[in-house]
Amino acid sequence: MHETSSIPVSDSAIEAALMTVARIVERYGEAYWPIFERLERELALRAWRGAAALFEARPPCRADLRCALVTGSQRYSLGD
């Protein structure tokens, strides 16, 4: 049975835990590898959720205007 914590854990705390678990795997063997994989999955899931939230928060494109996606310093036009 998996229990969830109501205490929020930051991404940086998970990254620090990844480093610690990597050292444990290196020192004590692959028995601890599933913990490392679980932490990696959690970070990937958080990144995906963040990207999805940004996508949902963007304003909708109007049919009569060209839609543009701006990422960083690059601009990609959609609908050329």
N, C-alpha and C positions, 0 to 999 in steps of 0.2 A: 504494500500500500504506500502510495506517495502522498506526503503531506506538503501543503504549500504554506509558505510563510507570508504573513501580512506585512513584514518589514521590507521596504523597498531596498533593492540592491542595485548599485550603480554599475554602469558598463565598465568603469575603471576598476571596480572591485572584482568583477568577473575576469577582466584581463589580468589582474594581479594573481587571482586564483589559478588561472591558466598557467602562468609562469611557475607557480609553486607546484602544481600538479605535474608539470613537465619535468621538474627536478626530481619529484618523487618517482615518476615512471623511469627516469634515467637511473636512479639509484636503486630502486626496489623491484623494478620489473613491470611487465605489461599488465599485471593484474589490476593496475590503477588506470589503465588506458580508457575504460568506459567513462570514468569521471571527466577526463580531459575532453572526450568526444561530446559529452553532455554540455559542458561549458561552452565549447565551440558552437554547438547547435543553438544554445541560448543567445549567444552574441549574434549569430546569423539571423535568427528569428527577430530579434530586436531591430536589426538593421532593415530587414524586410518590412516590418511593421512601420518603421519610421518613413521609409520610402513610399509605402502605400498611403500613409497619412498625408504626406506632401502631395501625392498625386490626387487624392480626393479633395484636398483643400484648394487646388488650383481653380481659377475661374473657368467656366465652360467656354468653349470656342463658339463664336457666332457663325452661322452657315454662310453669311455674306462677307465675312472677313477671312483672311488667311490666318491660320493658327500657327503660332510659333512656340517652340519649347526652348527655354533658355536654361542652360546648365553651365555654371561657372562662367568662363570667359568665351565659351562657344555658343553660337546660336544656330539652331536647326529649324528650318522652315518646313512645315508640313503642308501639303496640298499644292506643291508646285506642279 
